[in-house]
Amino acid sequence: MTNSQSTESPSIIKRPIASDQIYVIKYGGNAMTNPELRKRVVKEISSLWHIGVQIVLVHGGGPFIQSHLDRLNIESHFVMGQRHTTQETITEIQMVLKGQVNSDLVSLFNQNGIKAVGLSGKDGSSVKASILKVKVDGKETSIGQVGSVNHINTELIQTLLDSGFLPILAPIAIGPDGQDLNVNADAFAGHLAGALNATELLVLTDIDGLLADVNNPDTIIKSLRLSDIERLRGQVIKGGMIPKVDACMTAVESGAGMARIINGQRPELIQKLLNKDEKPGTTITR
């Protein structure tokens, strides 16, 4: 007696020829830590890919890193909002970002019919950085293996896009002596969007956009030009919004068409990005 074999062909998902639109999406915050919300966000991003929009995803992972370090009883130190990163912690950070967060995202996109590829800035020598120094009491201070992006090589990422893959990048870069450097994910995404001449940098965060009054969602600032930003610093642009706005500035100044900050906890907003009559969040342009 022989076992019968199924003659059913594997499903083939046909995607339209990719357009010249490239969206670099920075994904982090509570929209990432909630498993059900994460699935919804990935599904909405996938819907853009399925209609031909090319996408590069850059992810953070701060809450996952903190939880992992806490379990290992590794104390965390922050200087000017940046995590002081030792040789011990960079090893653990990479394990979380690449081994957990990146891998999980690749799986979710694969489940949505997308050929996703997990990378970091080290792959293909795509992202190089110098040691970041911050000013403390007027003096420049190193905070360990933390990087400031100074060079982007888009060759590998562009090759993947041209071949129909969706690159998902963890914000780890190569340092001047080949060491691994942890880079703020917002900054990483901003530099990458500029280097790719992206149509748009999309920053998913935990509020609807830049608010004139952080306690009043009705005070959202719908659009900004680069020339408007400096006058808003310290008043409207403060706290966790600073690196996000700075990333948007970097993107637009270095080659991206525009940048946008939207609420990643409302994934339905992602579909509205292509609607010319209804633009969510805060847009930043030249």
SULTAVEN-V205043 format. One record per residue. N is the residue number from 1. RES is the residue in three letters. PHI is phi in whole degrees, 0 to 359 (* if undefined). Layout:
BEGIN
n: (N,N)
res: (RES,RES)
phi: (PHI,PHI)
END
This chain:
BEGIN
n: (1,2,3,4,5,6,7,8,9,10,11,12,13,14,15,16,17,18,19,20,21,22,23,24,25,26,27,28,29,30,31,32,33,34,35,36,37,38,39,40,41,42,43,44,45,46,47,48,49,50,51,52,53,54,55,56,57,58,59,60,61,62,63,64,65,66,67,68,69,70,71,72,73,74,75,76,77,78,79,80,81,82,83,84,85,86,87,88,89,90,91,92,93,94,95,96,97,98,99,100,101,102,103,104,105,106,107,108,109,110,111,112,113,114,115,116,117,118,119,120,121,122,123,124,125,126,127,128,129,130,131,132,133,134,135,136,137,138,139,140,141,142,143,144,145,146,147,148,149,150,151,152,153,154,155,156,157,158,159,160,161,162,163,164,165,166,167,168,169,170,171,172,173,174,175,176,177,178,179,180,181,182,183,184,185,186,187,188,189,190,191,192,193,194,195,196,197,198,199,200,201,202,203,204,205,206,207,208,209,210,211,212,213,214,215,216,217,218,219,220,221,222,223,224,225,226,227,228,229,230,231,232,233,234,235,236,237,238,239,240,241,242,243,244,245,246,247,248,249,250,251,252,253,254,255,256,257,258,259,260,261,262,263,264,265,266,267,268,269,270,271,272,273,274,275,276,277,278,279,280,281,282,283,284,285,286)
res: (MET,THR,ASN,SER,GLN,SER,THR,GLU,SER,PRO,SER,ILE,ILE,LYS,ARG,PRO,ILE,ALA,SER,ASP,GLN,ILE,TYR,VAL,ILE,LYS,TYR,GLY,GLY,ASN,ALA,MET,THR,ASN,PRO,GLU,LEU,ARG,LYS,ARG,VAL,VAL,LYS,GLU,ILE,SER,SER,LEU,TRP,HIS,ILE,GLY,VAL,GLN,ILE,VAL,LEU,VAL,HIS,GLY,GLY,GLY,PRO,PHE,ILE,GLN,SER,HIS,LEU,ASP,ARG,LEU,ASN,ILE,GLU,SER,HIS,PHE,VAL,MET,GLY,GLN,ARG,HIS,THR,THR,GLN,GLU,THR,ILE,THR,GLU,ILE,GLN,MET,VAL,LEU,LYS,GLY,GLN,VAL,ASN,SER,ASP,LEU,VAL,SER,LEU,PHE,ASN,GLN,ASN,GLY,ILE,LYS,ALA,VAL,GLY,LEU,SER,GLY,LYS,ASP,GLY,SER,SER,VAL,LYS,ALA,SER,ILE,LEU,LYS,VAL,LYS,VAL,ASP,GLY,LYS,GLU,THR,SER,ILE,GLY,GLN,VAL,GLY,SER,VAL,ASN,HIS,ILE,ASN,THR,GLU,LEU,ILE,GLN,THR,LEU,LEU,ASP,SER,GLY,PHE,LEU,PRO,ILE,LEU,ALA,PRO,ILE,ALA,ILE,GLY,PRO,ASP,GLY,GLN,ASP,LEU,ASN,VAL,ASN,ALA,ASP,ALA,PHE,ALA,GLY,HIS,LEU,ALA,GLY,ALA,LEU,ASN,ALA,THR,GLU,LEU,LEU,VAL,LEU,THR,ASP,ILE,ASP,GLY,LEU,LEU,ALA,ASP,VAL,ASN,ASN,PRO,ASP,THR,ILE,ILE,LYS,SER,LEU,ARG,LEU,SER,ASP,ILE,GLU,ARG,LEU,ARG,GLY,GLN,VAL,ILE,LYS,GLY,GLY,MET,ILE,PRO,LYS,VAL,ASP,ALA,CYS,MET,THR,ALA,VAL,GLU,SER,GLY,ALA,GLY,MET,ALA,ARG,ILE,ILE,ASN,GLY,GLN,ARG,PRO,GLU,LEU,ILE,GLN,LYS,LEU,LEU,ASN,LYS,ASP,GLU,LYS,PRO,GLY,THR,THR,ILE,THR,ARG)
phi: (*,255,280,284,248,292,262,291,282,296,293,240,265,267,249,302,303,301,281,272,277,239,252,265,246,262,239,192,75,294,295,264,280,274,302,292,294,300,297,293,298,298,298,292,297,299,296,294,299,290,260,107,285,279,229,239,253,246,242,266,171,309,298,291,297,299,298,294,295,298,296,271,58,263,288,257,235,239,234,52,81,255,287,294,242,269,300,295,287,296,296,290,300,296,300,289,295,275,283,248,295,298,297,297,294,303,298,295,292,301,294,264,79,245,276,267,231,271,221,230,295,287,295,65,49,287,229,246,216,256,293,282,237,245,271,235,54,82,246,287,229,282,243,86,272,244,247,241,298,230,203,236,249,272,304,295,295,294,298,296,300,296,264,88,259,253,284,239,248,272,279,245,239,266,274,299,252,84,284,277,237,278,240,306,295,298,298,304,294,298,296,293,299,294,295,276,51,299,300,202,263,246,256,270,229,257,229,290,158,279,252,296,234,300,268,230,296,283,263,300,268,288,210,222,257,306,291,274,290,299,290,265,294,85,246,268,265,205,59,292,282,301,296,288,293,299,296,297,299,302,299,291,294,253,139,285,292,195,223,213,247,226,276,288,276,237,300,298,293,299,296,280,298,267,269,294,270,220,254,281,74,249,260,235,226,292)
END
